[in-house]
Amino acid sequence: MSTFVGGVAGYLGTLMLSKRMALIAGPLGHLTLPGITLALLYEFDVSLGAFLFVVLGIFLIWLIELRTKLPMEALTAIIFASGVATSFVFLPEDKTVPALIGDVSQITTVTVVIAIIVSIITFRVTNKIFSEIILVGISEDLARVQGVDSRRLNLVYLGCIALVVSLGVRLVGGLMTAAIIAIPACTSRNLAKNLRQYSYGGMVFGSLGCSIGIASTEFIEISAGLLIILVNTLFFLVSLFLVRNVNSNR
């Protein structure tokens, strides 16, 4: 499961980084906390609770933006702060750590199968819209001439983000979801020479980071969510070292 979720998160992260939207995964991750809280209290799947609240948060941000014309960044801050505050009002103290940094010990076989299927579907959809999203980012007018419906495209794009964030909370909780999206993308950007290498590099580093992080729990008594972030950070630091060496040799 971690291989698939990490891979699609890293792949989508390269698209979000290209659109300067990588940090939006952080507030969206925090939006999952009310859903995680309900799931932990009533013992249903945390990814389902997370997804419902991320979708609700995205809808509220979109609706308020239409009515007020306030910047999306400001609305996102309002919605996610309200969600976090509400979560901690109802979240029992013994459930706080799993909600924030994840708990892979509670993952069942059914959850693994569903997560793999959703990851594959999300990857295929993201792969299909990747070039169109890049084109819209370059020029909306040019994209319109090419027959691209930017509103429909953005809706699909936000849906993919919601799915990835919801899957990510299973591994790293609501606090650090942005990391498994942004860090592999940054690592790949340091090393890639073209767009294809960049996008698939994000997927490879995302998969490796999550897989090695999960495997490391057999030898290190640290939460799997924290290890996943630390492994991804190590990859990023190594990429910085390699880039500096390449530049110094030129």
Buried (B, 14 or more C-beta within 10 A) or exposed (E): BBBBBBBBBBBBBBBBBBEEBBBBBBBBBBBBBBBBBBBBEEEEBBBBBBBBBBBBBBEBBBEBBEEEEEEEEEBBEBBBEBBBEEBBEEBEEEBBBBBBBBBBEEBEEEBBEBBBEBBEEBBEBBBEBBEBBBBBBEEEEEBEEEEBEBEEBBEBBBBBBBBBBBBBBBBBBBBBBBBBBBBBBBBBBBBBEEEEBBBBBBBBBBBBBBBBBBEBBEEEEEBBBBBBBBBBBBBBEEBBEEEEEEEEEE
